[in-house]
Amino acid sequence: MLAVGLMSGTSLDGIDAALIETDGEAQVRAVAFRGEPFSDAARAQLAEATALALAFERPRASPPLVAAEELITRTHVLAVQKLLRDAGVAATDVGVIGFHGQTVAHRPDRRWTWQIGDGQAMANVTGITTVADFRSADVAAGGQGAPLLPVYHAALAAGLHKPVAVLNLGGVANVTMIGADGELAAFDTGPANGLIDSWMEQETGERFDRDGALAAQGQVDQGILTAMLDHPFFAAPYPKSLDRNDFTIQPVRGLSAADGAATLTAFTAATVAEGLRLLPQAPRRLLVAGGGRLNPTLMAMLAQHTGLTPEPVDALGWNGDGLEAEGFAYMAVRTLKGLPISFPGTTGAPQAMAGGTVFRPKG
C-alpha cells in the first residue's frame, strides 16, 4: 500500500515527510519526500515544552505541552497535505500515515517515553488511518523504545553483503548492525549533531556547523574529550538509548568557538567508534544517514576513529534525509498487519513486539 511517514527529530529543525509503497516486509519503493523547516518561533516553543517535560516525573497535561502538541499536529497535517499535493496522490489512495510526533522526554529507566502529536486529529483531518505512539508499548514492557529503525534498515539492506552497520546521525546517533545471518543489534551510541548544534547556537547564533567548517578550524581538546568519554553509558552493554538532553555542552565551555566545535565533533565520532566495538560482529561497511553525513569534518573524524570509510547512504540510492520518515511509514504498515517493530536485540524488548496505536478517521 501507499504509506506516509512523518518524523520530527530532537534537533528541532523541522519535519520530514515521506511517501513510500510497501508491504511492510520485503517490498519497499520510495515515491516522494518533502522537508518542512520549523520557524524560529516554533523551535523556541518546542524547546520550551521539552525543557518542561523533562522536569516531570510522568507525562501530564500542562498548557505549554498542550499548545506544543497542537503545533506539532497542525504542522504535520500541513506537511502531509503538501507532500501528497506535490506527488499528485489523493489522500484516498493512501493506506496509512505513520506519525511519530515530537519526542519531548525519553525516560525508559522510568518505563515511559513521551511523543507529542494527536494521532486521532491527524486521522480526522486527513481522512487517512494513522498509526502513532510507536514507542510506549516497548518501553512499558521493559524495552528502551529506541532505536526503532533497524527493521526498516534490514529491509533496505537485504541485498548487501553482511555484516553491515547503518549509522543515523540526527540529534542523537544510533547504529544498526545487520549480521551475516540477519541478526539485528542496535542502540544509541551517543550525541550526534545535538551538542554541536547547541554549541553553534550559543557561540555563533547559527543553527548548525555548516559543512563542519568551524570544527575544521579548531583543535580538539584531548583532555576534555577524554573526560567526556569517561561516562558509564559508553561502556554499558546494549540495548541502550538516550534522551537528547542527557549530555550537555558544559564540558567545553571556556574553549574558543572553533575548538569547542572541534571537540564536540570528535566526541560524536569517538562515541560511534566505542559503540561499534560493542557489536557482536565487526561490520564490513559503515553506511551513514541523517544530517551528520553532510558534515565533512565529522565524516573524516568517523573514519579516523572507526577505521572504516563512512559512506553516505545516498550512494546506494537511499534517501539520507528521509530514511527515518520512510521507516515510520514502513512500520505503520507493519502495525496494521500485526507484525513486530521492535526486538530483543534492538530495544531490549522481552520478545519481538508490535507497536503503535491505530487511529481511524471519525466524522
Secondary structure, DSSP 8 states (H G I E B T S, - for coil): -EEEEEEE-TT-SEEEEEEEEE-SSS-EEEEEEEEEE--HHHHHHHHHHHHHHHT-SS----HHHHHHHHHHHHHHHHHHHHHHHHHT--GGGEEEEEEEEEEEEEEGGGTEEEEE--HHHHHHHH-S-EEE--SHHHHHTT------THHHHHHHTTTS-SSEEEEEESSEEEEEEE-TTS-EEEEEEEESSHHHHHHHHHHTS-SS-GGGHHHHHS---HHHHHHHH--HHHHS-SS----TTSS-SGGGTTS-HHHHHHHHHHHHHHHHHHHHHHSSS--SEEEEESGGGG-HHHHHHHHHHHSS-EEEGGGGT--TTTHHHHHHHHHHHHHHTT---B-TTTT--SS-B---EEE----
